[in-house]
Amino acid sequence: MSNQSPGQPPGADAAERLAELESRLEFQDETLSKLNDELVLHQQRISELEKKVALMMERWPRGQLDHDPAEEPPPPHY
C-alpha cells in the first residue's frame, strides 16, 4: 500500500519528502553556523571584559578593597 497520490509517478512522494528534508537540513546548517559565529563573538567580548576587570583590580588602591563601610562616619544629613 502506498501513500502516493493517483497520477504521480512512482517515487514522487519520496522525492518531495527528500527535497523537504534537504531544505530543512540546509536551513539548520545555516542557523548553526550563524549561532556559532555569535558565540565566538560573545566569548571574545567576555574575554576582553575579564581582562579589563583584572586590570582595574590591579590598579584599584588596595586599601579601598579592604575598607569596611561600617567604619565610615555617617553622611552629614544624619
C-alpha positions as CSV (number, residue, x, y, z in Angstrom):
1,M,0.0,0.0,0.0
2,S,1.4,3.4,-1.0
3,N,0.6,6.9,0.3
4,Q,1.2,8.2,-3.2
5,S,-1.5,10.4,-4.9
6,P,-3.1,8.9,-8.0
7,G,-1.4,10.1,-11.2
8,Q,2.0,10.7,-9.6
9,P,5.0,8.8,-10.9
10,P,6.4,6.1,-8.6
11,G,8.8,7.7,-6.0
12,A,7.5,11.2,-6.5
13,D,6.3,11.4,-2.8
14,A,9.6,10.2,-1.6
15,A,11.4,12.7,-3.8
16,E,9.3,15.5,-2.4
17,R,10.0,14.4,1.1
18,L,13.7,14.1,0.4
19,A,13.8,17.6,-1.1
20,E,11.9,19.0,2.0
21,L,14.4,17.2,4.4
22,E,17.4,18.6,2.4
23,S,15.9,22.1,2.6
24,R,15.4,21.8,6.3
25,L,18.9,20.4,6.8
26,E,20.4,23.4,4.8
27,F,18.4,25.8,7.0
28,Q,19.6,24.1,10.2
29,D,23.2,24.1,9.0
30,E,23.0,27.9,8.2
31,T,21.4,28.6,11.5
32,L,24.0,26.6,13.4
33,S,26.8,28.4,11.6
34,K,25.3,31.8,12.5
35,L,24.9,30.8,16.1
36,N,28.4,29.6,16.2
37,D,29.7,32.9,14.9
38,E,27.7,34.8,17.5
39,L,29.0,32.5,20.2
40,V,32.6,33.2,19.1
41,L,32.0,37.0,19.2
42,H,30.4,36.7,22.7
43,Q,33.3,34.7,24.0
44,Q,35.8,37.3,22.7
45,R,33.8,40.1,24.3
46,I,33.7,38.2,27.6
47,S,37.5,37.7,27.5
48,E,38.0,41.4,26.8
49,L,35.8,42.3,29.8
50,E,37.6,39.8,32.0
51,K,41.0,41.4,31.1
52,K,39.6,44.9,31.8
53,V,38.2,43.8,35.2
54,A,41.6,42.2,36.1
55,L,43.4,45.4,35.1
56,M,41.0,47.5,37.2
57,M,41.5,45.2,40.2
58,E,45.3,45.7,39.9
59,R,45.0,49.4,39.6
60,W,42.5,49.9,42.4
61,P,44.1,51.1,45.6
62,R,44.5,48.1,47.9
63,G,43.2,50.0,51.0
64,Q,39.9,50.6,49.4
65,L,39.3,46.9,48.8
66,D,39.9,46.1,52.4
67,H,37.9,49.0,53.7
68,D,34.8,48.3,55.9
69,P,32.0,50.6,55.1
70,A,30.6,50.2,58.6
71,E,33.6,52.1,60.0
72,E,32.8,55.1,57.9
73,P,31.2,58.1,59.6
74,P,27.5,58.7,58.6
75,P,26.9,61.3,56.0
76,P,26.2,64.9,57.1
77,H,22.5,64.7,56.7
78,Y,22.1,62.2,59.5
